[in-house]
Structure formats: C-alpha cells, structure tokens
Amino acid sequence: MFFAGFGALWMAGWSMQWRQGIDPIVLTAVILCGVLIYLDGFAQYRRVLAAPAEAPTWSATEADAARQTFRRVNLVQWVGAVVLIVVLNFAGYAQWIEPGIILIVGAHFIPLARVFRSRRHLYTGAALIAVAVIYPFATAQGTTSPLGCLGAGLVLWISALFALARLRVH
C-alpha cells in the first residue's frame, strides 16, 4: 500500500514535469492507478489478516525488533532527505535534490530487505539507486528530466504489483 501511495506521488511529479504543469487527464490517470493498486493491496492485506496460517510466523521478539529497525531506517531516510535538501540548497546544487532523494529512498530498502526477509526489497532498492544514478545523464535535461520521477514511480508500482501477484499465488 505504501508503494502505491509513494509511487503515485512520484508519478504525479513526473506528470507535472512532463507536461510542464498540471494535465488533468494524466494526473487523474495517475491518481486512479495509484488508488487501484492501493485498494488491491488493502484487500490482500485484509485477506492475509483473516487467514493467519498464511501470514509469516514471527516471534514477539522478532516482530518487535523488526518494528524498531523499520522505524530507525525510516527515520534515517527522512533525516537524510532533509539534510540533503538543506546542504544542496546551501551549496547551490538544488538541481541534484531529486536524484539524491531517489538514491536515499533506494538505499533505505537495502536494510529493510533483511528486516522483512524480502529479496524483492533488494531489487526495489537497487532499481531506485540505478534510476538515481542513471537518469541525470540519460537526457540533455539532466537532473530536471522527468525520467527521475517516472522511473521512481514505476519501480514502486511494479514492485507493488509483483508483491500483489505473489500474494495471489499463495
């Protein structure tokens, strides 16, 4: 569900950069796709909760440790993003904020892969890091290219769709 929401935010950013403003049709399509992925995720979440035998088994200690690590990793991610924004603005390199944030978001998936025992998180993180590193050099627009937001949004949505497809198989 998080991937649907954050993917929709990145895709909305892409649509506004690509069209150089708000295009109601494209933005509506982005919101609709995000909502559909979110609702499917919510339905799958409820299904898994209703069938505890299908849920992964964690001891109370493991679950608590996972929650604490998740909170720490996310705190580091948000603090890192704020520091990045302040430092790059102060240094006169504000155009590097978007790829920097995509890089931080991608990097935060690496420890979460271990926490959630999910190889998919490694792939998601690696793909986001690749987007952050490659897109500024992929077009003449550099860091202002809409490819950054598009790539980040698609990576999150594709990851969400793979997770949902996997839940359907099990």
N, C-alpha and C positions, 0 to 999 in steps of 0.2 A: 504494500500500500504506500510505503514511503517512496519507493521507486516511481510509482505512478505520479505522485504529487510533485516530487522534485524534478522528475522527467518533464512534467507539464510546464514547470517554471522555466526550465532550460529551453524547451520548445517554444514557449511564449516569447522568450528573449530572442530566439532565432527568428521567429515570425516578424517581430518588430524591427530587427536589424535588416532582415532580408527585404522587407517591404519599405524600410525607412519610415516606419510609423505603424500605426495600428490598422490592420486589414481585418475588418470584422469577420469575413468569411473564414480566413485562415486561422484567426485566433479562436473562433468558435469551433472549428475542426480540431484544433489542438486541445481545447478545453474538453470537448466531447470525448476524444480519445483518452485523455487523462482520466476523466470520470469513469469511463467504461472499464479501463484497466483497474482503477481503484475499486470499483464495485465488484469486479470479478475477484480481486484479491480479498476483499472483505467477505464475500460469500465463501471462498475457500477457507479463510481463517475460521469462520463460524463452523464450517463443516468439520475441520480438524479438531476444534474445541469440543464438538458434540461427539466425536469418536476418539476418546483418549488413547485407545490402543494404537492408533496411527501416529500419535504425537511422539516425538523423540523423548526418551526417558533420561531425565537428568536428576541427580540427587539435589536435595535442597542446597547443599554447599556449592555444587557446580552451578546451579541456577543463580545463586547469589553472586558468585564470582563472575559469571558471565554478565550479569546486570551491571556490576561495578566497573568491569572493564569496558563495557559498551558506553557507559556514562563518561568514563575518563577519555576514551578515544574520541567521542563526540565533543567533549569539552576542548580537548587539544585542537580538534579540527576547527571549531568556531573561533577560538582564541587565535589560532594560526591565521585564519582568514582575516580577522580584524587587524592583526599585526601587519599582515601582508598589505592590506589596503592602506593603512597609515604610512608604512615605510615607503611603498611605491609612490603614493601621492606626494609625500615629502621629498623624495628623491627625483621627482619629475618623470617617473616612468609609469604613470597611471594606465597606459595602454596595455601593460602586462598584468593587470589585475585579473582579468577574465581567465587567461591561461593559468595563472597562478592558483586561482581558486579551483579550477578544474583539476589541477595537479594535486592540491591538498585533499580534495574530495576523493580522488582516485587513491591516494596514499592511505587514506583512513580506512579503506576497505581491506587492506592487507592484514592488519591485526584482527579485524572483525572476522576474516575468513577462519582464523584459528578459533576465535571465541565461539562462532556459530557452527564450527565444523563444516564449513561450506566452501568447497572448491570454486563454486560459482562466484563467490565474492572476490576471490583472487582474480578471476577472469574479468570481472567488472572493474576492479581497481586497475588492473593492467591496461584494459581498454581505455579507461578515462585518462590514465597517465599518458598513453600513446596519443590520444586526442590533444591533450595539453601541449605535448612536445612537438607534434607534427603540424597541427593546423596553422600556427602563426607563420609557417614557412610554405604553406601549400598554395597560397594565392598572393597576388600583388597587394591585397588589402591587409595582409599581415595579421596582427592581433585584433584588428577591427573586423575581420572576416566573420560572417555569420556561421561559418563552419564550426566554430568552437561550441556555440550553444546547440547547434543542430547535432553535432557529434555527441556531446554530453547527454542531451535529451534522449537520443536514440539508444545510446548504450544503456541508460537506466531503464527505458521502456523495454528493450529487448531482453535485458536481464529479468525484468518483472515477468514478461511473457514466458520465458523459459522456466522460471520458478512455478508459474501457474500451470504450465503444461506438465511439469513434473508431478505436481500435486494431483493432477487428473489421472495420471498413470497409476499412482499409488492409491 
